[in-house]
């Protein structure tokens, strides 16, 4: 197995997943190094002894863009920029997301349009490869002038400021100062040159790292959700006809077709699905699985296109074009594409949870030959009455979290930054929706596995029986009331670890 990944601006969701899963060492391709060096050399030549004002290179920032900075103060300007912008607060960003932020920042700078030193990019890569993970906070970005506050926290350790997490001898993370981490790994702090501070904090790597992480997780979770739904359908003695290919050929949404195919394959060979049915139709939560799950599948794929475009982009400002002899100040840092996509993804994930909870509700309803609340002695036992309450409360919270962040804006920097995307808020709340979805489908699995027990001696399909057996190794059948919080937690862990 090749443990080295050579970076030359071709990152995708799939390649990032492999890099992280296999803990690959990332190095810059020679072509990327040449681009970075050439761009820096051009910038130095262009601005040497020049009286021309270049935004963020020899001027102040934001509404201070017309304030000229003397040549002797340009390096200090960049450090001051990062330190003054490190104003994040709230909870710390998860370490796995911070690591993606480092990788995506390198990816953007490696296009050679940002004017940074090669040493700066290579130090960011050293942080990634050694798992030196800066402490970054969830709150502080408006998602428009780039993710200013979180990226400042990400990058101040490059010159020895701020706090980071590093692995200790027990291979667990401990929080130490950036200066201590640099010394521990024999790394030299960077002396920032003109433009570098702005290149480091202008960008969308906070939003796009969340988007990347969410897509990796969502793509992995989606087939698990379909498998759990298939177990619920069989446990409810549902019908197979709604998954017939003829239905979906005449409404050929790609996701709908994909889900109907998955459901048919999962249910092939089930004795339960093959038995004669007294009921003509199933409730929508079962009958419309292809239409609802499929729409979310299509949304995930759309968001994947947006995020992959973003991580293969230059998103700082200004941008430097040596071949055209241009330094252009624009708005590539504006997070609107990400804000809209992350809001959309949150809605799609929330809908998967919404229909999952409805299946749970149907399973405990005391119909289709199942006992009320899936317990053998209802009345004395409450059985699975309250896990459905829990799922319902989480579904409602997801509805509240799905209020779109992208329709909001607020004026900042004395009116210079008068429209912002709020994409960072879209990102952080989308992660909450995703984690809630894991909990909701884990509760559905708990109920589906219990309901399936009441269909014995009939067997479900091979894939479903395999899932059921693996789950029963972690959570036993409920005979009498017990402490169900532990069962829910074990169910969540099972879903997360399910291959």
BELPEDA-V967367 format. One record per backbone hydrogen bond with DSSP energy under -0.5 kcal/mol. NH is the residue of the N-H (numbers start at 0). CO is the residue of the C=O. Records with the same first field share a line. If there is no record, write none. Layout:
# BELPEDA-V967367
NH = CO, CO
This chain:
# BELPEDA-V967367
2 = 0
4 = 24
5 = 3
6 = 4, 26
7 = 5
15 = 11
16 = 12
17 = 13
18 = 14
19 = 15
20 = 16
21 = 17
22 = 19
23 = 18
24 = 2
26 = 4
28 = 6
32 = 28
33 = 29
34 = 30
35 = 31
36 = 32
37 = 33
38 = 34
39 = 35
40 = 36
41 = 37
42 = 38
43 = 39
44 = 40
45 = 41
46 = 42
47 = 43
49 = 46
55 = 59
56 = 53
57 = 53
59 = 63, 66
63 = 60
64 = 61
66 = 63
67 = 65
68 = 57
72 = 69
73 = 70
76 = 72
77 = 73
78 = 74
79 = 75
80 = 76
81 = 77
82 = 78
83 = 79
84 = 80
85 = 81, 82
86 = 84
88 = 138
92 = 135
96 = 93
97 = 93
98 = 94
99 = 95
100 = 96
101 = 97
102 = 98
103 = 99
104 = 100
105 = 101
106 = 102
107 = 103
108 = 104
109 = 105
110 = 107
111 = 108
120 = 116
121 = 117
122 = 118
123 = 119
124 = 120
125 = 121
126 = 122
127 = 123
128 = 124
129 = 125
130 = 127
131 = 126
132 = 130, 164
133 = 131
134 = 162
135 = 133
137 = 90
138 = 88
143 = 145
145 = 332
146 = 202
147 = 145
150 = 146
151 = 147
152 = 148
153 = 149
154 = 150
155 = 151
157 = 154
158 = 155
159 = 156
160 = 155
163 = 175
164 = 132
165 = 173
167 = 171
170 = 167
173 = 165
175 = 163, 173
177 = 161
178 = 159
180 = 176
181 = 177
182 = 178
183 = 179
184 = 180
185 = 182
186 = 181
189 = 157
191 = 189
194 = 55
195 = 192
196 = 192
198 = 194
199 = 195
200 = 196
201 = 197
202 = 200
207 = 203
208 = 204
209 = 205
210 = 206
211 = 207
212 = 208
213 = 209
214 = 210
215 = 211
216 = 212
217 = 213
218 = 214
219 = 215
220 = 216
221 = 217
222 = 218
223 = 219, 220
224 = 220
225 = 221
226 = 222
227 = 223
228 = 224
229 = 225
230 = 226
231 = 227
232 = 228
233 = 229
234 = 230
235 = 231
236 = 233
237 = 232
242 = 239
243 = 240
246 = 243
247 = 243
248 = 244
249 = 245
250 = 247
251 = 248
252 = 250
256 = 252
257 = 253
258 = 254
259 = 255
260 = 256
261 = 257
262 = 258
263 = 259
264 = 260
265 = 261
266 = 262
267 = 263, 264
269 = 266
270 = 458
271 = 458
273 = 269
274 = 270, 271
285 = 282
286 = 282
287 = 283
288 = 285
291 = 287
292 = 288
293 = 288, 289
294 = 290
295 = 291
296 = 292
297 = 293
298 = 294
299 = 295
300 = 296
301 = 297
302 = 298
303 = 299
304 = 300
305 = 301
306 = 302
307 = 303
308 = 304
309 = 305
310 = 306
311 = 307, 308
312 = 309
314 = 312
317 = 327
318 = 327
319 = 112
320 = 325
321 = 319
323 = 320
324 = 320, 321
325 = 320
327 = 318
329 = 327
333 = 330
334 = 142
338 = 334
339 = 335
340 = 336
341 = 337
342 = 338
343 = 339
344 = 340
345 = 341
346 = 342
347 = 343
348 = 344
349 = 345
350 = 346
351 = 347
352 = 348
353 = 349
354 = 350
355 = 351
356 = 352
357 = 353
358 = 354
359 = 355
360 = 356
361 = 357
362 = 358
363 = 359
364 = 361
369 = 366
372 = 363
373 = 370
374 = 371
377 = 374
378 = 380
379 = 376
380 = 376
383 = 372
384 = 381
387 = 383
388 = 384
389 = 385
390 = 386
391 = 387
392 = 388
393 = 389
394 = 390
395 = 391
396 = 392
397 = 393
398 = 394
399 = 395
400 = 396
401 = 397
402 = 399
407 = 404
411 = 416
414 = 411
415 = 412
416 = 411
417 = 415
421 = 141
425 = 421
426 = 422
427 = 423
428 = 424
429 = 425
430 = 426
431 = 427
432 = 428
433 = 429
434 = 430
435 = 431
436 = 432
437 = 433
438 = 434
439 = 435
440 = 436
441 = 437
442 = 438
443 = 439
444 = 440
445 = 441
446 = 442
447 = 443
448 = 444
449 = 445
450 = 446
451 = 447
452 = 448, 449
453 = 449, 450
454 = 451
455 = 452
457 = 454
461 = 267
463 = 265
464 = 460
465 = 461
466 = 462
467 = 463
468 = 464
469 = 465
470 = 466
471 = 467
472 = 468
473 = 470
474 = 470
478 = 476
483 = 481
485 = 482
486 = 482
487 = 483
488 = 484
489 = 485
490 = 486
491 = 487
492 = 488
493 = 489
494 = 490
495 = 491
496 = 492
497 = 493, 494
